[in-house]
């Protein structure tokens, strides 16, 4: 599995709320990429996979999907 290489994210780039158990690093319908909580990814994310986004576990920082 691939691990997140940056510092541990603390909040969603879109809504500003603290991240819970997982986060998505991905492209948004607005254009730029960002760190998203599950709710914002559902509302504004472009999905998971190559060129769209990856889901990570917030505790282990290991990639879960995408």
C-alpha positions in Angstrom: 0.0 0.0 0.0 1.0 3.6 -0.6 1.4 5.9 2.3 0.7 9.7 2.5 4.0 11.4 2.2 3.2 14.9 3.5 2.5 16.1 7.0 -0.7 14.7 8.6 -3.6 16.8 7.4 -5.8 18.2 10.1 -8.8 19.9 8.4 -10.7 19.9 5.2 -9.5 22.4 2.6 -13.1 23.1 1.5 -15.2 23.3 4.7 -12.5 23.8 7.3 -13.8 21.2 9.7 -11.4 18.8 11.4 -10.9 15.5 9.5 -12.3 12.3 11.1 -11.1 8.8 10.3 -10.3 9.2 6.6 -9.5 11.9 4.1 -9.4 12.2 0.3 -6.7 14.0 -1.6 -8.4 14.7 -4.9 -9.6 16.9 -7.7 -12.7 19.0 -7.2 -15.5 20.0 -9.5 -14.2 23.6 -9.0 -10.9 22.7 -10.6 -8.1 22.6 -8.0 -7.1 19.6 -5.9 -7.4 19.6 -2.1 -7.7 17.6 1.1 -11.3 16.8 1.7 -13.5 15.3 4.3 -16.0 12.5 3.3 -18.9 15.0 3.0 -17.0 17.5 0.8 -15.6 14.7 -1.4 -19.2 13.4 -1.9 -20.4 16.9 -2.8 -17.4 18.3 -4.7 -15.0 15.5 -5.5 -14.4 14.0 -8.9 -14.3 10.4 -7.7 -11.4 8.1 -6.9 -8.6 6.7 -9.1 -5.8 7.9 -11.3 -6.2 11.6 -12.0 -9.2 12.0 -9.7 -8.3 11.2 -6.1 -7.1 8.9 -3.4 -8.6 8.0 0.0 -6.3 7.7 3.0 -6.7 6.4 6.6 -6.0 9.4 8.9 -4.4 7.3 11.6 -2.0 5.1 9.6 -1.8 7.5 6.6 -2.0 4.4 4.3 -3.9 4.6 1.0 -7.3 2.9 1.2 -8.7 3.4 -2.3 -8.0 5.2 -5.5 
